[in-house]
Amino acid sequence: MSQVTDFRAYETARDQAARLGLSRSTAVRMVADERRAGRSGQHVAGLLRLRAMDSARPTTTPPGAA
């Protein structure tokens, strides 16, 4: 019997890694490790997305905000 592999977690993690400037192979490896542990691996993309959002935040206070 064959097994169906859902590649969405891999694709999403790869895209988020590209936004961060990380290696795509690192993201794929992270998802593969999670899948071997019995989890879906989808949260890897979520973690990478949060890191991308944190790095996109301005580090200075905008004028009038203080």
C-alpha positions in Angstrom: 0.0 0.0 0.0 1.3 3.5 -0.8 1.6 6.4 1.5 0.5 10.0 0.7 2.9 12.7 1.8 1.5 16.2 2.4 4.2 18.7 1.2 2.4 21.8 2.4 4.4 22.0 5.6 7.7 21.8 3.6 6.6 24.4 1.1 5.4 26.8 3.7 8.5 26.5 5.8 10.7 26.9 2.8 8.9 30.1 1.8 9.1 31.5 5.3 12.8 30.6 5.5 13.4 32.6 2.2 11.8 35.6 3.8 14.3 35.4 6.7 17.2 34.8 4.4 17.7 31.3 5.9 18.7 28.3 3.9 15.7 26.4 2.4 17.4 23.1 3.3 17.5 24.1 6.9 13.7 24.7 6.9 13.1 21.4 5.1 15.3 19.6 7.6 13.4 21.1 10.5 10.1 19.9 9.1 11.5 16.5 8.4 12.7 16.2 12.0 9.2 17.1 13.3 7.6 14.6 10.9 9.9 11.8 12.1 8.8 12.7 15.7 5.2 12.1 14.7 4.1 15.7 14.4 2.8 17.5 11.2 5.7 19.9 11.0 3.3 22.8 10.2 4.3 24.7 13.3 7.9 25.1 11.9 6.5 27.5 9.3 4.6 29.3 12.0 7.8 29.7 14.1 9.7 31.0 11.1 6.9 33.4 10.3 7.0 34.8 13.8 10.7 35.3 13.5 10.2 37.1 10.2 7.6 39.3 11.7 9.9 40.1 14.7 12.8 41.0 12.4 10.6 43.3 10.3 9.6 45.4 13.2 11.3 48.8 13.4 13.9 49.2 16.0 13.3 53.0 16.5 10.4 54.8 18.0 8.4 56.7 15.4 8.1 60.5 15.8 5.3 61.4 18.1 5.0 58.0 19.7 7.0 58.8 22.8 
